[in-house]
Amino acid sequence: MTVTTGSPLRILLLGGTTEATALATHLARVDGVQATLSLAGRTANPAASAFSVRIGGFGGVEGLANHLQREKIDLLVDATHPFAARISANAIAASIETGVPLLAVERPPWTQVDGDDWIEHDGIEAAISALPHKPQDVFSGLGRQAIDALRRAPHHRYLIRVVDPIELPANLAHAKIITARGPFHTEDDIKIFTEHRIRYVLAKNAGGSAAYSKIEAARKLGITVHMVRRPALGPRPTVATSDEALNWIEALHRTRSDLGV
Ligand SMILES: NC(=O)c1ccc[n+]([C@@H]2O[C@H](COP(=O)([O-])OP(=O)(O)OC[C@H]3O[C@@H](n4cnc5c(N)ncnc54)[C@H](OP(=O)(O)O)[C@@H]3O)[C@@H](O)[C@H]2O)c1
């Protein structure tokens, strides 16, 4: 899109998701838009990019608010993972504090379909505590940040999928790690669950397609899923996809141009 405007539309895009990377890639081609993708720096090799990237926390709400003002940001886009609740809450607070408008990109959560056997929980700890008392073969799709919580029920034989290699705590002696980066595929997950005789899957309701394979594989094999519901956030303008976000941003850009901003 080509829009002639007085000053560029400066966007800070909070990322760490496929949606954020896709949006940053599209925005890099829009004339008059300067977008910077912000990453927390959790993964060792974030996907390569053709746009401006900054890495690391801002230092809470104050740090983010200062950054928005210092960098003269016109729009804050929160395209972080639905379970990245702290940065999303900080984004709401910093937007209110500075008056910089906020747009969230949030994929819809998964919903149960015929054949699913889900038990839903508020929080990772509740999901882990709901596993049977006797040792079980359990697949954890909860990510690396849940490792500490798994230590509460160390008697299960966990198969833990993470992006980067990690060292397991001593009391998770029965656990095995698989390192892999999505998107994952249902047939592969069926094979993994069968080989490891998985009886339970621990999952966060991330939504989207990249991590859905474990849910589909569990359905096909009749495995129970302990599903962690999303953390609740305050109200904010939200779109569901990177395409919708791009349309929203282009409309804002056109309006600014019409107003001569
Ligand atoms: N949680 C998940 O399940 C999950 C899954 C896949 C990807 N991710 C991605 O991994 C990142 C970290 O997730 P989390 O659950 O640890 O987040 P979090 O608990 O909400 O955030 C913790 C702190 O990390 C910093 N941070 C988080 N996202 C950032 C970003 N995009 N840019 C700069 N700083 C950021 C902020 O530090 P300051 O307060 O110092 O600013 C924030 O307070 C997020 O960007 C998220 O999109 C998370």
PDBQT file of the ligand as one rigid body, heavy atoms in Angstrom, charges set to zero:
ROOT
HETATM    1  N1  LIG A 301       3.722 -17.941  27.643  1.00  0.00    +0.000 N 
HETATM    2  C1  LIG A 301       3.691 -18.773  26.614  1.00  0.00    +0.000 C 
HETATM    3  O1  LIG A 301       3.089 -19.852  26.678  1.00  0.00    +0.000 OA
HETATM    4  C2  LIG A 301       4.366 -18.410  25.321  1.00  0.00    +0.000 A 
HETATM    5  C3  LIG A 301       4.335 -19.312  24.275  1.00  0.00    +0.000 A 
HETATM    6  C4  LIG A 301       4.941 -18.959  23.052  1.00  0.00    +0.000 A 
HETATM    7  C5  LIG A 301       5.574 -17.747  22.930  1.00  0.00    +0.000 A 
HETATM    8  N2  LIG A 301       5.591 -16.894  24.001  1.00  0.00    +0.000 N 
HETATM    9  C6  LIG A 301       6.269 -15.608  23.826  1.00  0.00    +0.000 C 
HETATM   10  O2  LIG A 301       7.357 -15.589  24.693  1.00  0.00    +0.000 OA
HETATM   11  C7  LIG A 301       7.508 -14.299  25.271  1.00  0.00    +0.000 C 
HETATM   12  C8  LIG A 301       7.605 -14.411  26.784  1.00  0.00    +0.000 C 
HETATM   13  O3  LIG A 301       6.430 -15.039  27.261  1.00  0.00    +0.000 OA
HETATM   14  P1  LIG A 301       6.082 -14.999  28.812  1.00  0.00    +0.000 P 
HETATM   15  O4  LIG A 301       4.907 -15.881  29.014  1.00  0.00    +0.000 OA
HETATM   16  O5  LIG A 301       7.334 -15.165  29.608  1.00  0.00    +0.000 OA
HETATM   17  O6  LIG A 301       5.607 -13.476  28.928  1.00  0.00    +0.000 OA
HETATM   18  P2  LIG A 301       5.115 -12.659  30.210  1.00  0.00    +0.000 P 
HETATM   19  O7  LIG A 301       5.153 -13.524  31.431  1.00  0.00    +0.000 OA
HETATM   20  O8  LIG A 301       3.848 -11.998  29.858  1.00  0.00    +0.000 OA
HETATM   21  O9  LIG A 301       6.224 -11.521  30.305  1.00  0.00    +0.000 OA
HETATM   22  C9  LIG A 301       7.257 -11.523  31.259  1.00  0.00    +0.000 C 
HETATM   23  C10 LIG A 301       8.159 -10.360  30.963  1.00  0.00    +0.000 C 
HETATM   24  O10 LIG A 301       8.930 -10.628  29.784  1.00  0.00    +0.000 OA
HETATM   25  C11 LIG A 301       9.082  -9.427  29.037  1.00  0.00    +0.000 C 
HETATM   26  N3  LIG A 301       8.429  -9.613  27.729  1.00  0.00    +0.000 N 
HETATM   27  C12 LIG A 301       7.471 -10.511  27.374  1.00  0.00    +0.000 A 
HETATM   28  N4  LIG A 301       7.175 -10.422  26.081  1.00  0.00    +0.000 NA
HETATM   29  C13 LIG A 301       7.961  -9.438  25.591  1.00  0.00    +0.000 A 
HETATM   30  C14 LIG A 301       8.122  -8.876  24.288  1.00  0.00    +0.000 A 
HETATM   31  N5  LIG A 301       7.421  -9.335  23.222  1.00  0.00    +0.000 N 
HETATM   32  N6  LIG A 301       9.021  -7.876  24.143  1.00  0.00    +0.000 NA
HETATM   33  C15 LIG A 301       9.757  -7.417  25.206  1.00  0.00    +0.000 A 
HETATM   34  N7  LIG A 301       9.643  -7.917  26.444  1.00  0.00    +0.000 NA
HETATM   35  C16 LIG A 301       8.763  -8.912  26.627  1.00  0.00    +0.000 A 
HETATM   36  C17 LIG A 301       8.444  -8.318  29.840  1.00  0.00    +0.000 C 
HETATM   37  O11 LIG A 301       9.482  -7.806  30.678  1.00  0.00    +0.000 OA
HETATM   38  P3  LIG A 301       9.449  -6.311  31.210  1.00  0.00    +0.000 P 
HETATM   39  O12 LIG A 301       8.384  -6.251  32.265  1.00  0.00    +0.000 OA
HETATM   40  O13 LIG A 301      10.838  -6.092  31.729  1.00  0.00    +0.000 OA
HETATM   41  O14 LIG A 301       9.109  -5.418  30.044  1.00  0.00    +0.000 OA
HETATM   42  C18 LIG A 301       7.420  -9.078  30.664  1.00  0.00    +0.000 C 
HETATM   43  O15 LIG A 301       7.038  -8.416  31.850  1.00  0.00    +0.000 OA
HETATM   44  C19 LIG A 301       6.317 -13.451  24.828  1.00  0.00    +0.000 C 
HETATM   45  O16 LIG A 301       6.801 -12.502  23.918  1.00  0.00    +0.000 OA
HETATM   46  C20 LIG A 301       5.372 -14.421  24.179  1.00  0.00    +0.000 C 
HETATM   47  O17 LIG A 301       4.722 -13.888  23.060  1.00  0.00    +0.000 OA
HETATM   48  C21 LIG A 301       5.017 -17.200  25.185  1.00  0.00    +0.000 A 
ENDROOT
TORSDOF 0
